[in-house]
């Protein structure tokens, strides 16, 4: 069974699909972090040195296994040569 087929099968379950949708923004943000580091041409080790932290902290952040502060996210972006901003968007569904 291919990964794509397994994903389609799992997403056919409405509960699984709802949870997947809730995490979609988190996964997209993690992808953006990775993209910044790659565009900067930095390894996790190099980025950690620029941020005065340990490589394991960068790894946790990029895996989504951390709950970083806004300050940490700014440090990450700045160390990669980027700025961060927040853009609020009205939710398309009722809460």
N, C-alpha and C positions, 0 to 999 in steps of 0.2 A: 504494500500500500504506500503510495507516495505521500509526502508531507502535505502537498496541496490538497489531495483527496481527504486526508485525515482532518485537515483544517476545515474543509467544506462540510464534512460530516459532523464535526463538533459544533460548527456554527449553525447547523440546522436545528440544534436545540436552542429554544428561545432564551432560556436562562443563561446558557453559555454565551450566546450572542450579545445579550445585554451587558454581561460582565466585560466582554471583549470591547464593546463600544465605550464603556467607562474608562478603560485603560488606554484607549487609542491615543489620546492627547499626551499621556505620560510617555508612551513609546515614541511618539513623534518628537517630543522634547529631548529625549535621550538621543535620538538620531541627530538632532540639531547640535547637541553637545559634541558628539563624535565627529560630525562634519566640521565644526569649528577647529577641533584639534587636528584633524587630517589636513584641512586647508592651511593651517599654520605650519604643517610639516613637523609636528612634535610627536614624540613618543609619550606614553604615560609618565615615564621616568623624567623626561625633560620638563613636561608640564608640572609635575609635582615639585621639581626644583624651583621653577619660576613662582609657584604658589607657596613655597616654603612649607610643604607638607610631604606626606609619604605617598609612594606609588599606590599602595593598597587603598588609600582614600580616594584617589582618582578612579581606580578600578571599581570600587563600590558605587561611586557616583554614576559612572557610565553604565553600570549594570542595573541601575535603578534600585540599588539596595541601600540607599541613604535618603535622609530627609534634610537636604541642604538648606541653609539659610539664604536669604537674598544676597547677603554679603559674599557668601561662598560662591554663588553662581556668578556674581559680578567679577570676583577674582579669577574664576575659571575663564570667563569670556575675555577679560582684559589680558590675561596671560597668553591667550591665543590671538590677541590683536583685534578683538571684537567688542562692541558695545551691546548691552542688553536693554530691552524696554518691554514693558507690559502693555498690551492692547486689550482692554476689556471688550468683550463681545456679549451681546444679549443672548441668553440661552434660547434655543429654538423650540424648547418643549417646556411644559410646566414642571416645576419642582415639586 
